[in-house]
Amino acid sequence: MTFSELPLSSIANKQYDAVIIGGGMVGASLALGLGQQGKSVLLIEKGAPQPNWLSEPPLRVSAVNRYSETWLREINSWQEIDEASSCAFKRLATWEKGTPVVEFSADDINETHLGSLIRNEAIQIAAYKALEQSALKVDVVFGAVITAYSQKTDSKLLVTLTDGETETNVESHLLIGADGANSKVRQLSNIGTSGWDYQQQCFSITINTQFEQQDITWQEFQPSGPKAFLPLNNNYACLIWYDSKEKVGHLKSLSLDNLKEQVLTTFPELPGDFEIVKTASFPLTRRQANSYVKNRVVLVGDAAHTINPLAGQGVNLGFKDSAELIELLGDTDLSDINKLNQRLSVYQRNRKGDSLVMSTAMDGFYHLFSNDKGLLKSFRHLLLSAANALPSAKLKVMKKALGF
């Protein structure tokens, strides 16, 4: 059966290899990858993506690294990403006021680019386009949510779904939570979390630029929090302002003209003039699910982990979750309890370990740079100077940033 959007009532009592709750960037891509293995998949998403989203100015943007790009190509999703919504960058720079600029360039490793900045909606829509053009056993239901699940047999779960009017049960070998930081699947599975909320928030400012499109993304560390520049296509760019909750609240209250004045006095000098067209703020949290796997339930993406977005690695961790899960399940009969448990155990060990390493690294940078303490300031200066003096270290950092 080809991809189709179905009413909830039409799937009553159907059996699937996997039910995925959450059809965002990670969940929709995972459904596509599992479907390409010949598995039957049900994808549940609250709302259908709308193509007219891409006609609006961008707001939520992800830095997709080369590993994620390669994987999205393999599942035929990358090819469907709207070109106007994606901007490749060749250089990445970071510095603190008064310290040397550390710049990473794709030329240093003979690559065409380091990654791409892509609006989230374009990544999600691309996965659905790829599903529409395939002949996979993937059913999609929009406007429904999960309310419960139970163990029906040793190898099957009974999953209860509702759209507010109709309640339907389906059977599945696997239930996958790709439903974000406040995952309902995680809650229903009684999987706890550990972590904390950061004292800062992220303020995203979309600007319409009057200067040439840039091939560099940069981040300046300031005591109040980092300030970053993300280039986009079609004369757009995003400015990312990390600061206290109180400061972000003040910025949100300003007129766009007054906000622009604040940007001009706070950010490093931009290449030319610009106009602010859109803003949004997001809390910063670190969360780790205590387990990524529980019986036949698996968590991926933000349902499993949220990290400080300092280096834009959140969605890349989610794509790595999906890529590894698909690889491990490739030759697995999902009704084979012993083999499935073995593969899911490997998934848990590998993905939780990788996520914890990345979370700890981002926390380290966050706490090291977001202050004005003299001793730490001296150490930061030495660290950034050493980065420029040790080319081999820079190459290792670049490869990690690329996702390899």
C-alpha positions as CSV (number, residue, x, y, z in Angstrom):
1,M,0.0,0.0,0.0
2,T,1.3,3.5,-0.8
3,F,1.5,6.2,1.8
4,S,-2.0,7.6,2.5
5,E,-3.6,9.7,5.2
6,L,-6.3,7.6,6.8
7,P,-9.2,8.2,9.1
8,L,-8.6,6.6,12.5
9,S,-11.6,4.4,12.2
10,S,-10.2,2.7,9.1
11,I,-7.3,1.1,11.0
12,A,-9.3,-0.5,13.7
13,N,-7.7,-3.8,14.8
14,K,-5.0,-3.7,12.2
15,Q,-1.6,-5.2,12.9
16,Y,1.7,-3.4,12.4
17,D,5.4,-4.1,12.9
18,A,5.8,-0.6,14.5
19,V,3.5,2.2,15.6
20,I,5.3,5.5,15.8
21,I,3.8,8.3,17.9
22,G,5.1,11.6,16.7
23,G,5.5,12.5,13.0
24,G,7.9,15.4,13.2
25,M,11.3,15.5,11.6
26,V,12.6,12.4,13.5
27,G,9.4,10.4,13.6
28,A,8.5,10.9,9.9
29,S,12.0,10.0,8.8
30,L,12.1,6.9,11.0
31,A,8.7,5.8,9.5
32,L,10.2,6.2,6.0
33,G,13.3,4.2,6.9
34,L,11.5,1.3,8.5
35,G,9.0,1.3,5.6
36,Q,11.9,0.9,3.2
37,Q,12.8,-2.3,5.0
38,G,9.4,-3.8,4.1
39,K,8.0,-3.3,7.6
40,S,4.4,-2.2,8.2
41,V,4.3,1.1,10.0
42,L,1.6,3.3,11.5
43,L,2.6,6.9,12.0
44,I,0.5,9.1,14.3
45,E,0.9,12.9,14.2
46,K,-1.3,15.5,15.8
47,G,-1.5,17.8,12.8
48,A,-0.8,17.5,9.1
49,P,2.2,19.5,7.8
50,Q,1.1,22.3,5.5
51,P,3.1,23.2,2.4
52,N,2.2,26.9,2.8
53,W,4.4,26.9,6.0
54,L,7.3,27.3,3.7
55,S,5.9,30.6,2.3
56,E,6.2,32.1,5.8
57,P,9.5,33.6,7.1
58,P,11.5,30.8,8.8
59,L,11.5,30.6,12.6
60,R,12.7,27.2,13.8
61,V,16.0,26.2,12.1
62,S,18.1,23.1,12.6
63,A,21.8,22.7,11.8
64,V,22.0,19.4,10.0
65,N,25.4,17.9,10.0
66,R,27.0,15.8,7.3
67,Y,26.2,12.4,9.0
68,S,22.5,13.4,9.1
69,E,22.6,14.6,5.5
70,T,24.1,11.3,4.3
71,W,21.5,9.3,6.2
72,L,18.6,11.4,4.9
73,R,19.9,10.9,1.4
74,E,20.0,7.1,1.9
75,I,16.3,7.1,2.8
76,N,15.5,9.4,-0.1
77,S,14.3,12.3,2.1
78,W,17.1,14.8,1.6
79,Q,16.3,15.0,-2.1
80,E,12.8,16.3,-1.3
81,I,14.0,19.2,0.9
82,D,13.0,22.5,-0.6
83,E,16.2,24.2,-1.8
84,A,15.0,27.6,-0.8
85,S,14.7,26.4,2.8
86,S,18.2,25.0,3.1
87,C,21.5,26.9,3.3
88,A,24.8,25.1,3.3
89,F,27.6,26.6,5.3
90,K,31.4,26.2,4.6
91,R,32.8,27.8,7.7
92,L,32.0,27.9,11.4
93,A,33.6,30.4,13.8
94,T,33.5,30.9,17.5
95,W,35.2,33.4,19.8
96,E,35.0,35.4,23.0
97,K,35.5,39.2,23.1
98,G,39.2,39.8,23.3
99,T,40.2,36.3,22.3
100,P,41.3,34.9,18.9
101,V,38.6,33.8,16.5
102,V,38.6,30.0,16.0
103,E,37.4,29.2,12.5
104,F,36.7,25.8,11.1
105,S,36.5,25.5,7.3
106,A,35.3,22.7,5.0
107,D,38.4,23.4,2.8
108,D,40.6,22.2,5.6
109,I,39.2,18.7,5.3
110,N,38.5,18.8,1.5
111,E,34.8,18.9,1.9
112,T,32.3,21.1,0.1
113,H,30.5,22.2,3.2
114,L,30.3,21.5,7.0
115,G,26.5,21.2,7.2
116,S,23.3,22.9,6.3
117,L,20.9,25.2,8.1
118,I,17.4,24.1,7.3
119,R,14.0,25.2,8.5
120,N,12.4,22.5,10.5
121,E,9.2,22.5,8.5
122,A,11.1,21.7,5.3
123,I,12.7,18.6,6.8
124,Q,9.4,17.3,8.0
125,I,7.6,18.0,4.8
126,A,10.4,16.3,2.8
127,A,9.9,13.0,4.7
128,Y,6.1,13.1,3.9
129,K,6.8,13.8,0.2
130,A,9.2,10.8,0.1
131,L,6.5,8.7,1.7
132,E,3.9,9.9,-0.9
133,Q,6.3,8.9,-3.8
134,S,7.0,5.4,-2.4
135,A,5.1,2.2,-2.3
136,L,5.6,1.3,1.3
137,K,3.4,-0.3,3.9
138,V,3.1,3.0,5.9
139,D,-0.2,4.3,7.1
140,V,-0.4,7.9,8.4
141,V,-3.1,9.2,10.7
142,F,-3.2,12.9,11.5
143,G,-5.2,14.4,14.4
144,A,-4.9,11.4,16.7
145,V,-3.1,10.8,20.0
146,I,-2.2,7.7,22.1
147,T,-4.1,7.2,25.3
148,A,-2.9,3.8,26.5
149,Y,-1.2,0.6,25.6
150,S,-0.9,-2.9,27.0
151,Q,0.8,-6.2,26.4
152,K,-1.5,-8.4,24.4
153,T,0.9,-11.3,23.8
154,D,4.6,-11.9,24.4
155,S,5.3,-10.4,21.0
156,K,2.5,-7.8,20.6
157,L,1.2,-4.7,22.2
158,L,-2.3,-3.4,22.0
159,V,-2.2,0.4,21.4
160,T,-5.2,2.6,22.0
161,L,-5.6,5.8,20.0
162,T,-8.2,8.5,19.8
163,D,-9.0,11.5,17.7
164,G,-11.4,13.0,20.3
165,E,-14.4,11.3,18.8
166,T,-13.3,7.8,17.8
167,E,-11.3,5.4,19.9
168,T,-9.4,2.6,18.1
169,N,-7.1,-0.2,19.0
170,V,-4.3,-1.5,16.8
171,E,-1.7,-4.3,17.4
172,S,2.0,-3.8,17.0
173,H,5.3,-5.5,17.7
174,L,6.9,-2.2,18.6
175,L,5.7,1.1,20.0
176,I,8.1,4.0,19.3
177,G,7.9,7.3,21.0
178,A,9.1,10.1,18.8
179,D,6.7,12.6,20.4
180,G,9.0,15.2,21.8
181,A,10.3,16.4,25.1
182,N,6.9,15.9,26.8
183,S,6.5,12.4,25.4
184,K,3.2,10.8,26.1
185,V,4.7,7.4,25.2
186,R,7.4,7.9,27.8
187,Q,4.8,8.9,30.4
188,L,2.6,5.9,29.7
189,S,5.6,3.6,30.0
190,N,6.5,5.1,33.4
191,I,10.0,5.9,32.2
192,G,11.5,8.6,34.4
193,T,13.9,11.3,33.5
194,S,16.8,13.2,35.0
195,G,18.0,16.6,34.2
196,W,17.3,20.3,34.8
197,D,16.2,23.6,33.3
198,Y,18.9,26.1,32.5
199,Q,18.7,29.6,33.9
200,Q,18.8,31.0,30.4
201,Q,16.3,31.1,27.5
202,C,16.9,31.1,23.8
203,F,15.5,34.1,21.8
204,S,15.3,33.5,18.1
205,I,15.2,36.5,15.8
206,T,14.5,36.0,12.1
207,I,15.9,38.9,10.0
208,N,15.5,39.9,6.3
209,T,19.0,40.9,5.3
210,Q,20.2,43.5,2.9
211,F,23.6,41.9,2.4
212,E,25.0,39.0,0.5
213,Q,24.2,35.5,1.6
214,Q,26.9,34.3,4.0
215,D,28.6,30.9,4.0
216,I,29.6,31.1,7.6
217,T,27.7,30.5,10.9
218,W,29.3,32.0,14.0
219,Q,28.9,32.3,17.7
220,E,30.3,34.9,20.1
221,F,30.4,34.0,23.8
222,Q,29.4,36.8,26.1
223,P,29.0,36.7,29.9
224,S,25.2,37.0,29.5
225,G,25.2,34.0,27.1
226,P,26.2,33.2,23.5
227,K,25.1,35.3,20.5
228,A,24.9,33.4,17.2
229,F,24.3,34.0,13.5
230,L,22.7,31.4,11.3
231,P,22.7,32.2,7.5
232,L,19.6,31.1,5.5
233,N,18.5,31.4,1.8
234,N,16.2,34.0,0.3
235,N,17.9,36.9,2.1
236,Y,16.9,35.5,5.5
237,A,19.1,34.8,8.5
238,C,18.5,33.9,12.2
239,L,20.1,35.6,15.2
240,I,20.2,33.5,18.3
241,W,20.3,35.4,21.6
242,Y,20.9,33.4,24.9
243,D,20.1,35.3,28.0
244,S,18.3,35.3,31.3
245,K,14.6,34.7,31.4
246,E,14.1,38.3,32.6
247,K,16.1,39.7,29.8
248,V,14.4,37.6,27.1
249,G,11.0,38.7,28.6
250,H,12.1,42.3,28.2
251,L,13.3,41.8,24.6
252,K,9.9,40.2,23.7
253,S,8.2,43.3,24.9
254,L,10.1,45.7,22.7
255,S,8.9,47.0,19.3
256,L,10.8,45.6,16.3
257,D,12.6,48.9,15.9
258,N,13.7,49.0,19.5
259,L,14.7,45.3,19.4
260,K,16.9,46.1,16.3
261,E,18.7,48.7,18.3
262,Q,19.3,46.2,21.0
263,V,20.7,43.8,18.4
264,L,23.0,46.4,17.0
265,T,24.5,47.2,20.4
266,T,24.8,43.6,21.6
267,F,25.7,41.4,18.6
268,P,29.0,41.5,16.7
269,E,28.7,43.7,13.6
270,L,26.7,42.2,10.8
271,P,27.8,42.5,7.1
272,G,25.0,45.0,6.4
273,D,21.6,46.3,7.2
274,F,18.6,44.1,8.1
275,E,15.0,44.2,9.2
276,I,13.5,42.0,11.9
277,V,10.5,40.0,10.7
278,K,9.7,37.4,13.4
279,T,10.8,36.3,16.9
280,A,10.2,33.4,19.3
281,S,11.6,32.2,22.6
282,F,12.3,28.8,23.9
283,P,13.3,27.4,27.3
284,L,16.6,25.6,27.6
285,T,16.5,22.2,29.2
286,R,18.6,19.1,29.6
287,R,16.6,15.9,30.0
288,Q,17.6,12.2,29.7
289,A,15.2,9.4,29.8
290,N,16.3,6.9,32.4
291,S,15.8,4.2,29.8
292,Y,15.5,4.4,26.0
293,V,13.9,1.0,25.9
294,K,11.3,-0.7,28.0
295,N,10.0,-4.1,26.9
296,R,8.6,-3.3,23.4
297,V,8.7,0.5,23.8
298,V,11.5,2.5,22.3
299,L,12.2,6.2,22.6
300,V,13.9,8.3,19.9
301,G,14.8,12.0,19.5
302,D,13.6,14.5,22.1
303,A,11.5,11.9,23.8
304,A,14.7,10.2,24.8
305,H,17.0,13.3,25.3
306,T,17.0,17.1,25.1
307,I,20.3,18.9,25.3
308,N,21.6,22.5,25.3
309,P,21.2,23.6,21.7
310,L,24.6,25.4,21.9
311,A,26.0,23.6,18.9
312,G,22.8,22.6,17.2
313,Q,23.2,18.9,17.8
314,G,19.7,18.0,19.1
315,V,18.1,16.9,15.8
316,N,21.3,15.2,14.7
317,L,21.2,13.0,17.8
318,G,17.6,12.2,16.9
319,F,18.6,11.2,13.4
320,K,21.3,9.1,14.8
321,D,18.8,7.3,17.0
322,S,16.6,6.6,14.0
323,A,19.6,5.5,11.8
324,E,20.9,3.0,14.4
325,L,17.4,1.6,15.2
326,I,16.8,1.0,11.6
327,E,20.1,-0.7,11.1
328,L,19.7,-2.9,14.1
329,L,16.2,-4.0,13.1
330,G,17.1,-4.5,9.4
331,D,17.3,-8.3,9.6
332,T,15.3,-8.8,12.8
333,D,12.0,-10.6,13.0
334,L,10.1,-8.4,15.4
335,S,8.2,-11.4,16.7
336,D,11.4,-13.0,17.8
337,I,11.5,-11.9,21.4
338,N,15.1,-12.9,22.2
339,K,16.6,-11.4,19.1
340,L,14.6,-8.2,19.4
341,N,15.5,-7.7,23.0
342,Q,19.2,-8.2,22.1
343,R,19.0,-5.6,19.3
344,L,17.2,-3.1,21.5
345,S,19.7,-3.6,24.2
346,V,22.5,-2.6,21.8
347,Y,20.4,0.5,20.7
348,Q,20.0,1.5,24.4
349,R,23.7,1.2,25.2
350,N,25.0,3.0,22.1
351,R,22.5,5.8,21.8
352,K,22.3,6.7,25.5
353,G,26.1,6.7,25.7
354,D,26.5,9.0,22.7
355,S,23.8,11.3,24.0
356,L,25.3,11.6,27.4
357,V,28.7,12.4,26.0
358,M,27.2,15.2,23.8
359,S,25.1,16.5,26.6
360,T,28.1,16.7,29.0
361,A,30.2,18.4,26.3
362,M,27.5,21.1,25.7
363,D,27.1,21.7,29.4
364,G,30.9,22.0,29.8
365,F,31.0,24.8,27.1
366,Y,27.9,26.4,28.5
367,H,29.3,26.7,32.1
368,L,32.8,27.6,30.9
369,F,31.9,30.5,28.7
370,S,28.7,31.9,30.1
371,N,30.3,33.9,32.9
372,D,32.8,36.7,33.5
373,K,35.0,35.0,36.2
374,G,38.6,36.0,35.9
375,L,40.2,32.6,36.3
376,L,37.8,30.9,33.8
377,K,38.3,33.8,31.4
378,S,42.1,33.2,31.4
379,F,41.5,29.5,30.8
380,R,39.1,30.2,27.9
381,H,41.7,32.5,26.3
382,L,44.3,29.7,26.5
383,L,41.8,27.2,25.2
384,L,40.9,29.2,22.2
385,S,44.5,30.1,21.4
386,A,45.5,26.4,21.7
387,A,42.7,25.5,19.3
388,N,44.3,27.7,16.6
389,A,47.8,26.4,17.4
390,L,46.9,22.7,17.1
391,P,45.5,21.9,13.6
392,S,45.2,18.2,14.5
393,A,42.8,19.1,17.4
394,K,40.8,21.4,15.1
395,L,40.4,18.5,12.6
396,K,39.1,16.2,15.4
397,V,36.6,18.8,16.5
398,M,35.4,19.3,12.9
399,K,34.9,15.6,12.3
400,K,32.9,15.4,15.5
401,A,30.8,18.3,14.4
402,L,30.2,16.6,11.1
403,G,28.8,13.7,13.0
404,F,31.5,11.1,12.4
